[in-house]
Amino acid sequence: MAASNIRKTRKLRTRILKPRSRSPLKRAARRRTTDLPSPGAALPNQLPINPPLLQLQWSAPPSIRRRWGRLLPTNRDLQSLFRILNQFWLAHSTAAIHLEVNFVDEKAIRILHRDFLQDSSATDVITFDLGATPAGQRLAAIAVCVPVAQNYAERYGVSLRAELQRLVIHGVLHLLGYDDHTAAGKKRMRLVENKILSKLPARILHSIKKAG
């Protein structure tokens, strides 16, 4: 499998991959979250998006829920974030996309990192571009490692909830073609991330502003 566009921003290592298998999360095997559902299926934890050009679903395994509990973004937080991301997507793309966001543990992210980039170390985010359905709907998945995100949250003085949402935004920007190979690209992505985050409710925004 050919991996492309190894990206770094604020010492965050983000990957965009085009795997050969239909569902790369299956290869994360035993500790993965949910399979990628077919477009239009009834989805657990699916949040209302209007208009539905950008369809989003989130999931987290029991191990993550037990350990991190109330530190994770709430349904209300993610609903606000997904609504803003949907508006941003509509302003930059006319392609319908179904995106699954998975909050995973360190073991799962190491498996994905090893299988698709031959690197068994833990990383923060891995983004998968899964191609399109026969109807033309694009499929994608983002795996966000909660323990790694917690380390970054502590380093930069923000809440875990805020850091996880920044990582989701970062993955979506890569799907839209944003690049951070260069210093200018990294700066551009950070500015866009901050712009999107600034639209979040005050209960989330106050913890983000600590990072500057």
C-alpha positions in Angstrom: 0.0 0.0 0.0 1.3 3.4 -0.9 1.0 6.1 1.7 1.2 9.7 0.8 1.3 13.1 2.3 2.9 12.6 5.7 2.0 15.8 7.5 3.1 17.6 10.6 1.6 20.5 12.4 2.3 21.8 15.9 4.3 18.6 16.3 1.1 16.6 15.4 1.6 13.8 13.0 -1.4 13.4 10.6 -1.7 10.9 7.8 -3.9 10.7 4.8 -4.0 7.3 3.3 -5.7 5.6 0.4 -5.8 1.9 1.5 -6.5 -1.0 -0.8 -8.9 -2.7 1.5 -12.5 -1.5 1.5 -12.6 -0.9 5.2 -9.2 -0.2 6.8 -10.7 -0.1 10.3 -11.4 -3.9 10.0 -7.6 -4.4 10.0 -7.5 -2.6 13.3 -9.4 -5.8 14.3 -10.3 -6.5 17.8 -10.2 -3.1 19.3 -11.8 -1.2 16.5 -15.1 0.7 16.8 -17.8 0.2 14.2 -17.7 -0.9 10.5 -18.2 1.8 8.0 -22.0 1.6 7.3 -23.5 1.9 3.9 -24.7 5.5 3.0 -28.2 6.2 4.2 -28.2 3.4 6.8 -29.5 4.1 10.3 -26.4 5.1 12.2 -25.8 4.9 16.0 -24.7 8.3 17.4 -25.4 10.0 14.1 -26.0 13.6 14.6 -28.4 15.8 12.5 -26.7 17.7 9.7 -28.6 20.1 7.5 -28.0 20.2 4.6 -26.7 16.6 4.6 -23.9 17.0 2.0 -21.4 16.2 4.8 -22.7 13.2 6.7 -20.9 12.5 9.9 -20.9 9.7 12.5 -18.8 9.2 15.6 -18.0 6.2 17.7 -15.8 5.2 20.6 -15.2 1.7 22.0 -16.1 0.8 25.6 -12.5 1.0 26.8 -12.3 4.6 25.8 -15.7 5.5 27.3 -14.7 3.8 30.6 -11.3 5.4 31.0 -12.0 8.9 29.7 -15.7 9.3 30.3 -16.7 12.9 30.8 -13.5 14.2 29.4 -14.6 13.2 25.9 -16.7 15.6 23.7 -20.4 15.3 24.4 -23.1 14.7 21.8 -23.9 18.4 22.2 -20.3 19.4 21.6 -20.0 17.1 18.5 -23.3 18.3 17.1 -22.1 21.9 17.3 -18.7 20.9 15.7 -20.3 18.8 12.9 -22.8 21.6 12.1 -19.9 24.0 11.7 -17.8 21.5 9.7 -20.8 20.9 7.4 -21.1 24.6 6.6 -17.3 24.8 6.0 -17.5 21.7 3.7 -20.3 23.2 1.7 -18.3 26.3 1.1 -15.3 24.3 -0.2 -16.7 21.2 -1.9 -19.8 20.0 -3.8 -19.0 16.4 -3.2 -21.2 14.4 -0.8 -19.1 12.6 1.8 -19.8 10.2 4.6 -17.2 10.6 7.3 -16.8 8.3 10.3 -14.8 9.7 13.3 -13.5 7.1 15.6 -12.0 7.9 19.0 -9.6 5.0 19.7 -7.0 3.8 22.2 -3.3 3.6 21.7 -3.3 -0.1 20.8 -5.7 0.5 17.9 -3.8 3.5 16.5 -0.5 1.6 16.7 -2.1 -1.2 14.6 -3.4 1.2 12.0 -0.1 3.1 11.9 1.9 -0.2 11.5 -0.4 -1.7 8.8 -0.5 1.4 6.6 2.7 3.3 7.3 5.0 0.5 8.6 5.4 2.5 11.8 4.3 0.8 15.1 4.5 4.0 17.2 1.5 5.8 18.5 0.3 8.9 16.6 -2.6 11.3 17.1 -4.6 11.1 13.9 -4.9 8.9 10.9 -7.2 9.9 8.0 -8.4 7.4 5.4 -9.8 8.4 2.0 -11.9 5.4 1.1 -12.9 6.4 -2.4 -16.5 6.6 -3.6 -19.6 4.5 -3.8 -21.1 3.6 -7.2 -23.6 6.5 -6.6 -20.7 8.9 -6.3 -20.7 9.4 -2.5 -17.3 9.8 -1.1 -16.3 7.7 2.0 -13.7 8.6 4.6 -12.7 7.8 8.2 -10.7 9.5 10.8 -9.1 7.7 13.7 -8.2 9.9 16.7 -6.0 8.5 19.5 -7.4 9.7 22.8 -4.3 9.0 25.0 -2.0 10.9 22.5 -4.5 13.7 22.3 -4.5 13.9 26.1 -0.7 14.3 26.1 -1.0 17.2 23.6 -3.8 18.8 25.6 -1.6 18.8 28.8 1.4 20.1 26.8 -0.6 23.0 25.3 -2.8 23.8 28.2 -6.2 23.0 26.7 -8.9 20.5 27.6 -8.9 17.0 26.1 -12.4 17.8 24.7 -11.0 20.9 22.8 -7.9 19.0 21.6 -10.0 16.1 20.2 -12.1 18.5 18.3 -9.1 20.3 16.9 -7.8 16.9 15.6 -11.1 16.1 14.0 -11.0 19.5 12.2 -7.4 18.9 11.1 -8.4 15.6 9.5 -11.3 17.2 7.7 -9.1 19.9 6.3 -6.8 17.3 4.8 -9.7 15.7 3.1 -10.4 19.1 1.5 -6.8 19.2 0.2 -5.1 21.3 2.9 -1.5 20.6 3.1 1.1 21.2 5.8 4.3 20.0 4.2 5.7 23.6 4.4 5.8 26.2 7.2 3.4 28.3 5.2 1.0 25.3 4.8 1.2 24.6 8.5 0.4 28.2 9.4 -2.5 28.3 7.0 -4.0 25.1 8.4 -3.6 26.4 12.0 -5.3 29.7 11.1 -8.3 27.8 9.5 -8.5 25.4 12.5 -8.6 28.4 14.8 -11.3 30.1 12.7 -13.5 27.0 12.8 -12.9 26.5 16.6 -13.8 30.2 17.2 -17.3 29.4 16.0 -17.8 26.8 18.7 -19.9 27.6 21.8 -18.2 29.5 24.7 -18.1 26.5 26.9 -15.6 24.9 24.6 -13.9 28.0 23.3 -12.6 29.2 26.6 -10.4 26.1 27.0 -9.1 26.5 23.4 -8.0 30.1 23.9 -5.4 29.0 26.5 -3.3 27.5 23.7 -3.0 30.9 22.0 
